[in-house]
Structures are given as C-alpha cells and as structure tokens.
C-alpha cells in the first residue's frame, strides 16, 4: 500500500488506542477507514495482527 501523495510504502503505526497508516517520507497519516476499500493483501495481513482497531 502506497502513500497517495508521494507513492512511498505506508507503515502501520500503533498508538495507545489507535492504529494509523503513516508515510515515513512525507509524514502523511491515514485513518484505516480512509483506505479500507483500497487495502492490498499485504496490508490486510499486517493489520490482522491487531485484535482491535479503533476508528476515529
């Protein structure tokens, strides 16, 4: 899954009560629900590690 702004692969960033997708290059953050329909199988597998994702 790549950043919509700079095409750098996104990283999963876990916080205390949140999970975000963050670009390490341009620092743009995405809420999971913003990209839910576009998640690729690799990112879906990565997100499966989290037992609960809080959408905000």
PDB file of N, CA, C, O and CB in Angstrom:
ATOM      1  N   UNK A   1       0.848  -1.167   0.000  1.00  0.00           N
ATOM      2  CA  UNK A   1       0.000   0.000   0.000  1.00  0.00           C
ATOM      3  C   UNK A   1       0.893   1.229   0.000  1.00  0.00           C
ATOM      4  O   UNK A   1       1.811   1.331   0.814  1.00  0.00           O
ATOM      5  CB  UNK A   1      -0.964  -0.002   1.214  1.00  0.00           C
ATOM      6  N   UNK A   2       0.633   2.156  -0.900  1.00  0.00           N
ATOM      7  CA  UNK A   2       1.485   3.332  -1.038  1.00  0.00           C
ATOM      8  C   UNK A   2       0.754   4.621  -0.693  1.00  0.00           C
ATOM      9  O   UNK A   2      -0.467   4.721  -0.811  1.00  0.00           O
ATOM     10  CB  UNK A   2       2.024   3.415  -2.445  1.00  0.00           C
ATOM     11  N   UNK A   3       1.527   5.589  -0.270  1.00  0.00           N
ATOM     12  CA  UNK A   3       1.023   6.922   0.053  1.00  0.00           C
ATOM     13  C   UNK A   3       0.423   7.545  -1.204  1.00  0.00           C
ATOM     14  O   UNK A   3       0.992   7.448  -2.292  1.00  0.00           O
ATOM     15  CB  UNK A   3       2.156   7.825   0.634  1.00  0.00           C
ATOM     16  N   UNK A   4      -0.716   8.176  -1.043  1.00  0.00           N
ATOM     17  CA  UNK A   4      -1.369   8.817  -2.184  1.00  0.00           C
ATOM     18  C   UNK A   4      -0.627  10.068  -2.633  1.00  0.00           C
ATOM     19  O   UNK A   4      -0.795  10.507  -3.771  1.00  0.00           O
ATOM     20  CB  UNK A   4      -2.805   9.168  -1.835  1.00  0.00           C
ATOM     21  N   UNK A   5       0.187  10.646  -1.764  1.00  0.00           N
ATOM     22  CA  UNK A   5       0.899  11.876  -2.115  1.00  0.00           C
ATOM     23  C   UNK A   5       2.240  11.616  -2.767  1.00  0.00           C
ATOM     24  O   UNK A   5       2.556  12.226  -3.789  1.00  0.00           O
ATOM     25  CB  UNK A   5       1.100  12.718  -0.892  1.00  0.00           C
ATOM     26  N   UNK A   6       3.050  10.707  -2.187  1.00  0.00           N
ATOM     27  CA  UNK A   6       4.414  10.558  -2.689  1.00  0.00           C
ATOM     28  C   UNK A   6       4.751   9.134  -3.144  1.00  0.00           C
ATOM     29  O   UNK A   6       5.872   8.874  -3.581  1.00  0.00           O
ATOM     30  CB  UNK A   6       5.383  10.981  -1.624  1.00  0.00           C
ATOM     31  N   UNK A   7       3.797   8.221  -3.045  1.00  0.00           N
ATOM     32  CA  UNK A   7       3.951   6.842  -3.514  1.00  0.00           C
ATOM     33  C   UNK A   7       4.963   6.007  -2.722  1.00  0.00           C
ATOM     34  O   UNK A   7       5.411   4.967  -3.205  1.00  0.00           O
ATOM     35  CB  UNK A   7       4.355   6.857  -4.947  1.00  0.00           C
ATOM     36  N   UNK A   8       5.325   6.445  -1.523  1.00  0.00           N
ATOM     37  CA  UNK A   8       6.196   5.675  -0.641  1.00  0.00           C
ATOM     38  C   UNK A   8       5.342   4.626   0.074  1.00  0.00           C
ATOM     39  O   UNK A   8       4.208   4.923   0.450  1.00  0.00           O
ATOM     40  CB  UNK A   8       6.934   6.607   0.389  1.00  0.00           C
ATOM     41  N   UNK A   9       5.853   3.413   0.271  1.00  0.00           N
ATOM     42  CA  UNK A   9       5.081   2.407   1.006  1.00  0.00           C
ATOM     43  C   UNK A   9       4.717   2.887   2.417  1.00  0.00           C
ATOM     44  O   UNK A   9       5.554   3.423   3.143  1.00  0.00           O
ATOM     45  CB  UNK A   9       5.872   1.097   1.090  1.00  0.00           C
ATOM     46  N   UNK A  10       3.462   2.683   2.779  1.00  0.00           N
ATOM     47  CA  UNK A  10       2.987   3.091   4.097  1.00  0.00           C
ATOM     48  C   UNK A  10       3.415   2.091   5.161  1.00  0.00           C
ATOM     49  O   UNK A  10       3.624   0.909   4.889  1.00  0.00           O
ATOM     50  CB  UNK A  10       1.465   3.241   4.097  1.00  0.00           C
ATOM     51  N   UNK A  11       3.539   2.601   6.372  1.00  0.00           N
ATOM     52  CA  UNK A  11       3.862   1.762   7.517  1.00  0.00           C
ATOM     53  C   UNK A  11       2.705   1.822   8.505  1.00  0.00           C
ATOM     54  O   UNK A  11       2.022   2.840   8.616  1.00  0.00           O
ATOM     55  CB  UNK A  11       5.193   2.210   8.187  1.00  0.00           C
ATOM     56  N   UNK A  12       2.496   0.727   9.215  1.00  0.00           N
ATOM     57  CA  UNK A  12       1.480   0.697  10.260  1.00  0.00           C
ATOM     58  C   UNK A  12       2.085   1.322  11.503  1.00  0.00           C
ATOM     59  O   UNK A  12       3.169   0.935  11.941  1.00  0.00           O
ATOM     60  CB  UNK A  12       0.978  -0.763  10.540  1.00  0.00           C
ATOM     61  N   UNK A  13       1.380   2.287  12.067  1.00  0.00           N
ATOM     62  CA  UNK A  13       1.835   2.928  13.299  1.00  0.00           C
ATOM     63  C   UNK A  13       0.787   2.695  14.366  1.00  0.00           C
ATOM     64  O   UNK A  13      -0.360   3.122  14.239  1.00  0.00           O
ATOM     65  CB  UNK A  13       2.094   4.455  13.093  1.00  0.00           C
ATOM     66  N   UNK A  14       1.194   2.018  15.407  1.00  0.00           N
ATOM     67  CA  UNK A  14       0.269   1.721  16.500  1.00  0.00           C
ATOM     68  C   UNK A  14       0.511   2.689  17.636  1.00  0.00           C
ATOM     69  O   UNK A  14       1.645   2.914  18.059  1.00  0.00           O
ATOM     70  CB  UNK A  14       0.426   0.263  16.988  1.00  0.00           C
ATOM     71  N   UNK A  15      -0.565   3.251  18.112  1.00  0.00           N
ATOM     72  CA  UNK A  15      -0.530   4.128  19.283  1.00  0.00           C
ATOM     73  C   UNK A  15      -1.328   3.459  20.383  1.00  0.00           C
ATOM     74  O   UNK A  15      -1.839   2.355  20.196  1.00  0.00           O
ATOM     75  CB  UNK A  15      -1.098   5.555  18.959  1.00  0.00           C
ATOM     76  N   UNK A  16      -1.438   4.092  21.491  1.00  0.00           N
ATOM     77  CA  UNK A  16      -2.117   3.503  22.642  1.00  0.00           C
ATOM     78  C   UNK A  16      -3.497   2.946  22.278  1.00  0.00           C
ATOM     79  O   UNK A  16      -3.797   1.795  22.595  1.00  0.00           O
ATOM     80  CB  UNK A  16      -2.256   4.538  23.747  1.00  0.00           C
ATOM     81  N   UNK A  17      -4.320   3.729  21.632  1.00  0.00           N
ATOM     82  CA  UNK A  17      -5.673   3.284  21.298  1.00  0.00           C
ATOM     83  C   UNK A  17      -5.992   3.433  19.824  1.00  0.00           C
ATOM     84  O   UNK A  17      -7.161   3.402  19.440  1.00  0.00           O
ATOM     85  CB  UNK A  17      -6.679   4.050  22.106  1.00  0.00           C
ATOM     86  N   UNK A  18      -4.984   3.593  19.001  1.00  0.00           N
ATOM     87  CA  UNK A  18      -5.228   3.827  17.583  1.00  0.00           C
ATOM     88  C   UNK A  18      -4.211   3.087  16.728  1.00  0.00           C
ATOM     89  O   UNK A  18      -3.100   2.780  17.161  1.00  0.00           O
ATOM     90  CB  UNK A  18      -5.188   5.322  17.272  1.00  0.00           C
ATOM     91  N   UNK A  19      -4.624   2.816  15.519  1.00  0.00           N
ATOM     92  CA  UNK A  19      -3.713   2.302  14.504  1.00  0.00           C
ATOM     93  C   UNK A  19      -3.870   3.216  13.296  1.00  0.00           C
ATOM     94  O   UNK A  19      -4.988   3.483  12.854  1.00  0.00           O
ATOM     95  CB  UNK A  19      -4.014   0.781  14.142  1.00  0.00           C
ATOM     96  N   UNK A  20      -2.767   3.689  12.770  1.00  0.00           N
ATOM     97  CA  UNK A  20      -2.782   4.559  11.605  1.00  0.00           C
ATOM     98  C   UNK A  20      -1.837   4.001  10.549  1.00  0.00           C
ATOM     99  O   UNK A  20      -0.942   3.214  10.856  1.00  0.00           O
ATOM    100  CB  UNK A  20      -2.388   6.005  11.989  1.00  0.00           C
ATOM    101  N   UNK A  21      -2.038   4.407   9.328  1.00  0.00           N
ATOM    102  CA  UNK A  21      -1.089   4.124   8.256  1.00  0.00           C
ATOM    103  C   UNK A  21      -0.342   5.427   8.025  1.00  0.00           C
ATOM    104  O   UNK A  21      -0.953   6.466   7.778  1.00  0.00           O
ATOM    105  CB  UNK A  21      -1.805   3.598   6.928  1.00  0.00           C
ATOM    106  N   UNK A  22       0.980   5.368   8.107  1.00  0.00           N
ATOM    107  CA  UNK A  22       1.783   6.590   8.027  1.00  0.00           C
ATOM    108  C   UNK A  22       2.877   6.449   6.987  1.00  0.00           C
ATOM    109  O   UNK A  22       3.500   5.397   6.850  1.00  0.00           O
ATOM    110  CB  UNK A  22       2.395   6.924   9.388  1.00  0.00           C
ATOM    111  N   UNK A  23       3.093   7.517   6.268  1.00  0.00           N
ATOM    112  CA  UNK A  23       4.152   7.565   5.275  1.00  0.00           C
ATOM    113  C   UNK A  23       5.445   8.016   5.953  1.00  0.00           C
ATOM    114  O   UNK A  23       5.484   9.093   6.549  1.00  0.00           O
ATOM    115  CB  UNK A  23       3.774   8.515   4.101  1.00  0.00           C
ATOM    116  N   UNK A  24       6.496   7.212   5.871  1.00  0.00           N
ATOM    117  CA  UNK A  24       7.749   7.601   6.503  1.00  0.00           C
ATOM    118  C   UNK A  24       8.466   8.741   5.780  1.00  0.00           C
ATOM    119  O   UNK A  24       9.357   9.372   6.348  1.00  0.00           O
ATOM    120  CB  UNK A  24       8.656   6.413   6.584  1.00  0.00           C
ATOM    121  N   UNK A  25       8.086   9.003   4.544  1.00  0.00           N
ATOM    122  CA  UNK A  25       8.755  10.067   3.776  1.00  0.00           C
ATOM    123  C   UNK A  25       8.091  11.426   3.982  1.00  0.00           C
ATOM    124  O   UNK A  25       8.737  12.363   4.450  1.00  0.00           O
ATOM    125  CB  UNK A  25       8.760   9.719   2.287  1.00  0.00           C
ATOM    126  N   UNK A  26       6.820  11.543   3.642  1.00  0.00           N
ATOM    127  CA  UNK A  26       6.148  12.845   3.735  1.00  0.00           C
ATOM    128  C   UNK A  26       5.386  13.032   5.049  1.00  0.00           C
ATOM    129  O   UNK A  26       4.857  14.111   5.314  1.00  0.00           O
ATOM    130  CB  UNK A  26       5.191  13.009   2.571  1.00  0.00           C
ATOM    131  N   UNK A  27       5.333  11.977   5.872  1.00  0.00           N
ATOM    132  CA  UNK A  27       4.707  12.010   7.200  1.00  0.00           C
ATOM    133  C   UNK A  27       3.177  12.115   7.174  1.00  0.00           C
ATOM    134  O   UNK A  27       2.563  12.361   8.212  1.00  0.00           O
ATOM    135  CB  UNK A  27       5.260  13.165   7.978  1.00  0.00           C
ATOM    136  N   UNK A  28       2.566  11.935   6.021  1.00  0.00           N
ATOM    137  CA  UNK A  28       1.101  11.964   5.953  1.00  0.00           C
ATOM    138  C   UNK A  28       0.556  10.737   6.676  1.00  0.00           C
ATOM    139  O   UNK A  28       1.105   9.642   6.562  1.00  0.00           O
ATOM    140  CB  UNK A  28       0.599  12.005   4.466  1.00  0.00           C
ATOM    141  N   UNK A  29      -0.520  10.932   7.415  1.00  0.00           N
ATOM    142  CA  UNK A  29      -1.173   9.840   8.128  1.00  0.00           C
ATOM    143  C   UNK A  29      -2.560   9.611   7.557  1.00  0.00           C
ATOM    144  O   UNK A  29      -3.256  10.543   7.154  1.00  0.00           O
ATOM    145  CB  UNK A  29      -1.251  10.136   9.637  1.00  0.00           C
ATOM    146  N   UNK A  30      -2.938   8.346   7.535  1.00  0.00           N
ATOM    147  CA  UNK A  30      -4.258   7.955   7.053  1.00  0.00           C
ATOM    148  C   UNK A  30      -4.974   7.157   8.135  1.00  0.00           C
ATOM    149  O   UNK A  30      -4.382   6.297   8.788  1.00  0.00           O
ATOM    150  CB  UNK A  30      -4.151   7.131   5.744  1.00  0.00           C
ATOM    151  N   UNK A  31      -6.243   7.453   8.312  1.00  0.00           N
ATOM    152  CA  UNK A  31      -7.095   6.619   9.153  1.00  0.00           C
ATOM    153  C   UNK A  31      -7.367   5.341   8.357  1.00  0.00           C
ATOM    154  O   UNK A  31      -7.434   5.375   7.128  1.00  0.00           O
ATOM    155  CB  UNK A  31      -8.444   7.365   9.559  1.00  0.00           C
ATOM    156  N   UNK A  32      -7.520   4.238   9.043  1.00  0.00           N
ATOM    157  CA  UNK A  32      -7.783   2.960   8.377  1.00  0.00           C
ATOM    158  C   UNK A  32      -9.027   3.058   7.489  1.00  0.00           C
ATOM    159  O   UNK A  32      -9.023   2.572   6.358  1.00  0.00           O
ATOM    160  CB  UNK A  32      -7.958   1.835   9.420  1.00  0.00           C
ATOM    161  N   UNK A  33     -10.084   3.685   8.000  1.00  0.00           N
ATOM    162  CA  UNK A  33     -11.325   3.758   7.217  1.00  0.00           C
ATOM    163  C   UNK A  33     -11.171   4.570   5.932  1.00  0.00           C
ATOM    164  O   UNK A  33     -11.947   4.383   4.994  1.00  0.00           O
ATOM    165  CB  UNK A  33     -12.428   4.359   8.060  1.00  0.00           C
ATOM    166  N   UNK A  34     -10.188   5.466   5.870  1.00  0.00           N
ATOM    167  CA  UNK A  34      -9.970   6.244   4.652  1.00  0.00           C
ATOM    168  C   UNK A  34      -9.492   5.369   3.490  1.00  0.00           C
ATOM    169  O   UNK A  34      -9.763   5.669   2.327  1.00  0.00           O
ATOM    170  CB  UNK A  34      -8.956   7.349   4.915  1.00  0.00           C
ATOM    171  N   UNK A  35      -8.781   4.288   3.814  1.00  0.00           N
ATOM    172  CA  UNK A  35      -8.188   3.437   2.787  1.00  0.00           C
ATOM    173  C   UNK A  35      -8.747   2.013   2.788  1.00  0.00           C
ATOM    174  O   UNK A  35      -8.251   1.152   2.060  1.00  0.00           O
ATOM    175  CB  UNK A  35      -6.696   3.390   2.971  1.00  0.00           C
ATOM    176  N   UNK A  36      -9.768   1.763   3.595  1.00  0.00           N
ATOM    177  CA  UNK A  36     -10.276   0.404   3.776  1.00  0.00           C
ATOM    178  C   UNK A  36     -10.606  -0.293   2.460  1.00  0.00           C
ATOM    179  O   UNK A  36     -10.317  -1.479   2.301  1.00  0.00           O
ATOM    180  CB  UNK A  36     -11.503   0.434   4.646  1.00  0.00           C
ATOM    181  N   UNK A  37     -11.191   0.407   1.540  1.00  0.00           N
ATOM    182  CA  UNK A  37     -11.582  -0.227   0.272  1.00  0.00           C
ATOM    183  C   UNK A  37     -10.396  -0.440  -0.666  1.00  0.00           C
ATOM    184  O   UNK A  37     -10.526  -1.120  -1.684  1.00  0.00           O
ATOM    185  CB  UNK A  37     -12.634   0.616  -0.427  1.00  0.00           C
ATOM    186  N   UNK A  38      -9.246   0.135  -0.332  1.00  0.00           N
ATOM    187  CA  UNK A  38      -8.070   0.035  -1.191  1.00  0.00           C
ATOM    188  C   UNK A  38      -6.954  -0.831  -0.616  1.00  0.00           C
ATOM    189  O   UNK A  38      -5.904  -0.974  -1.244  1.00  0.00           O
ATOM    190  CB  UNK A  38      -7.539   1.401  -1.462  1.00  0.00           C
ATOM    191  N   UNK A  39      -7.160  -1.410   0.566  1.00  0.00           N
ATOM    192  CA  UNK A  39      -6.105  -2.189   1.209  1.00  0.00           C
ATOM    193  C   UNK A  39      -5.693  -3.373   0.342  1.00  0.00           C
ATOM    194  O   UNK A  39      -6.538  -4.091  -0.193  1.00  0.00           O
ATOM    195  CB  UNK A  39      -6.566  -2.679   2.584  1.00  0.00           C
ATOM    196  N   UNK A  40      -4.396  -3.565   0.212  1.00  0.00           N
ATOM    197  CA  UNK A  40      -3.913  -4.734  -0.526  1.00  0.00           C
ATOM    198  C   UNK A  40      -3.742  -5.897   0.454  1.00  0.00           C
ATOM    199  O   UNK A  40      -3.831  -5.703   1.667  1.00  0.00           O
ATOM    200  CB  UNK A  40      -2.563  -4.419  -1.264  1.00  0.00           C
ATOM    201  N   UNK A  41      -3.503  -7.076  -0.052  1.00  0.00           N
ATOM    202  CA  UNK A  41      -3.438  -8.267   0.805  1.00  0.00           C
ATOM    203  C   UNK A  41      -2.296  -8.190   1.812  1.00  0.00           C
ATOM    204  O   UNK A  41      -2.427  -8.697   2.926  1.00  0.00           O
ATOM    205  CB  UNK A  41      -3.280  -9.517  -0.049  1.00  0.00           C
ATOM    206  N   UNK A  42      -1.194  -7.574   1.448  1.00  0.00           N
ATOM    207  CA  UNK A  42      -0.068  -7.439   2.377  1.00  0.00           C
ATOM    208  C   UNK A  42      -0.452  -6.564   3.565  1.00  0.00           C
ATOM    209  O   UNK A  42      -0.150  -6.901   4.710  1.00  0.00           O
ATOM    210  CB  UNK A  42       1.160  -6.848   1.657  1.00  0.00           C
ATOM    211  N   UNK A  43      -1.115  -5.446   3.296  1.00  0.00           N
ATOM    212  CA  UNK A  43      -1.520  -4.543   4.380  1.00  0.00           C
ATOM    213  C   UNK A  43      -2.619  -5.181   5.218  1.00  0.00           C
ATOM    214  O   UNK A  43      -2.625  -5.015   6.438  1.00  0.00           O
ATOM    215  CB  UNK A  43      -1.999  -3.189   3.813  1.00  0.00           C
ATOM    216  N   UNK A  44      -3.536  -5.896   4.611  1.00  0.00           N
ATOM    217  CA  UNK A  44      -4.577  -6.584   5.370  1.00  0.00           C
ATOM    218  C   UNK A  44      -3.952  -7.582   6.337  1.00  0.00           C
ATOM    219  O   UNK A  44      -4.374  -7.686   7.489  1.00  0.00           O
ATOM    220  CB  UNK A  44      -5.559  -7.298   4.422  1.00  0.00           C
ATOM    221  N   UNK A  45      -2.952  -8.312   5.869  1.00  0.00           N
ATOM    222  CA  UNK A  45      -2.268  -9.288   6.713  1.00  0.00           C
ATOM    223  C   UNK A  45      -1.572  -8.591   7.881  1.00  0.00           C
ATOM    224  O   UNK A  45      -1.602  -9.086   9.008  1.00  0.00           O
ATOM    225  CB  UNK A  45      -1.247 -10.096   5.887  1.00  0.00           C
ATOM    226  N   UNK A  46      -0.958  -7.465   7.618  1.00  0.00           N
ATOM    227  CA  UNK A  46      -0.290  -6.681   8.666  1.00  0.00           C
ATOM    228  C   UNK A  46      -1.294  -6.213   9.717  1.00  0.00           C
ATOM    229  O   UNK A  46      -1.016  -6.277  10.915  1.00  0.00           O
ATOM    230  CB  UNK A  46       0.438  -5.466   8.053  1.00  0.00           C
ATOM    231  N   UNK A  47      -2.455  -5.745   9.272  1.00  0.00           N
ATOM    232  CA  UNK A  47      -3.466  -5.248  10.196  1.00  0.00           C
ATOM    233  C   UNK A  47      -4.137  -6.365  10.989  1.00  0.00           C
ATOM    234  O   UNK A  47      -4.701  -6.107  12.052  1.00  0.00           O
ATOM    235  CB  UNK A  47      -4.509  -4.467   9.440  1.00  0.00           C
ATOM    236  N   UNK A  48      -4.087  -7.593  10.496  1.00  0.00           N
ATOM    237  CA  UNK A  48      -4.662  -8.736  11.219  1.00  0.00           C
ATOM    238  C   UNK A  48      -3.964  -8.971  12.552  1.00  0.00           C
ATOM    239  O   UNK A  48      -4.528  -9.621  13.432  1.00  0.00           O
ATOM    240  CB  UNK A  48      -4.577  -9.998  10.365  1.00  0.00           C
ATOM    241  N   UNK A  49      -2.768  -8.465  12.715  1.00  0.00           N
ATOM    242  CA  UNK A  49      -2.024  -8.636  13.965  1.00  0.00           C
ATOM    243  C   UNK A  49      -2.683  -7.925  15.136  1.00  0.00           C
ATOM    244  O   UNK A  49      -2.441  -8.271  16.292  1.00  0.00           O
ATOM    245  CB  UNK A  49      -0.611  -8.130  13.799  1.00  0.00           C
ATOM    246  N   UNK A  50      -3.511  -6.940  14.843  1.00  0.00           N
ATOM    247  CA  UNK A  50      -4.135  -6.150  15.898  1.00  0.00           C
ATOM    248  C   UNK A  50      -5.522  -6.697  16.195  1.00  0.00           C
ATOM    249  O   UNK A  50      -6.356  -6.823  15.298  1.00  0.00           O
ATOM    250  CB  UNK A  50      -4.212  -4.661  15.500  1.00  0.00           C
ATOM    251  N   UNK A  51      -5.759  -7.018  17.454  1.00  0.00           N
ATOM    252  CA  UNK A  51      -7.031  -7.641  17.822  1.00  0.00           C
ATOM    253  C   UNK A  51      -8.189  -6.647  17.740  1.00  0.00           C
ATOM    254  O   UNK A  51      -9.341  -7.046  17.573  1.00  0.00           O
ATOM    255  CB  UNK A  51      -6.944  -8.223  19.233  1.00  0.00           C
ATOM    256  N   UNK A  52      -7.889  -5.379  17.855  1.00  0.00           N
ATOM    257  CA  UNK A  52      -8.948  -4.368  17.814  1.00  0.00           C
ATOM    258  C   UNK A  52      -8.382  -3.095  17.208  1.00  0.00           C
ATOM    259  O   UNK A  52      -7.318  -2.627  17.613  1.00  0.00           O
ATOM    260  CB  UNK A  52      -9.529  -4.096  19.237  1.00  0.00           C
ATOM    261  N   UNK A  53      -9.075  -2.549  16.264  1.00  0.00           N
ATOM    262  CA  UNK A  53      -8.673  -1.270  15.682  1.00  0.00           C
ATOM    263  C   UNK A  53      -9.776  -0.275  15.984  1.00  0.00           C
ATOM    264  O   UNK A  53     -10.939  -0.501  15.648  1.00  0.00           O
ATOM    265  CB  UNK A  53      -8.411  -1.384  14.134  1.00  0.00           C
ATOM    266  N   UNK A  54      -9.413   0.811  16.612  1.00  0.00           N
ATOM    267  CA  UNK A  54     -10.386   1.840  16.967  1.00  0.00           C
ATOM    268  C   UNK A  54     -10.427   2.862  15.845  1.00  0.00           C
ATOM    269  O   UNK A  54      -9.414   3.470  15.501  1.00  0.00           O
ATOM    270  CB  UNK A  54     -10.032   2.517  18.329  1.00  0.00           C
ATOM    271  N   UNK A  55     -11.600   3.040  15.285  1.00  0.00           N
ATOM    272  CA  UNK A  55     -11.780   4.002  14.208  1.00  0.00           C
ATOM    273  C   UNK A  55     -12.191   5.336  14.825  1.00  0.00           C
ATOM    274  O   UNK A  55     -13.112   5.398  15.638  1.00  0.00           O
ATOM    275  CB  UNK A  55     -12.843   3.504  13.172  1.00  0.00           C
ATOM    276  N   UNK A  56     -11.515   6.374  14.438  1.00  0.00           N
ATOM    277  CA  UNK A  56     -11.913   7.700  14.927  1.00  0.00           C
ATOM    278  C   UNK A  56     -11.762   8.718  13.828  1.00  0.00           C
ATOM    279  O   UNK A  56     -12.046   9.898  14.036  1.00  0.00           O
ATOM    280  CB  UNK A  56     -11.081   8.115  16.151  1.00  0.00           C
TER     281      UNK A  56
END
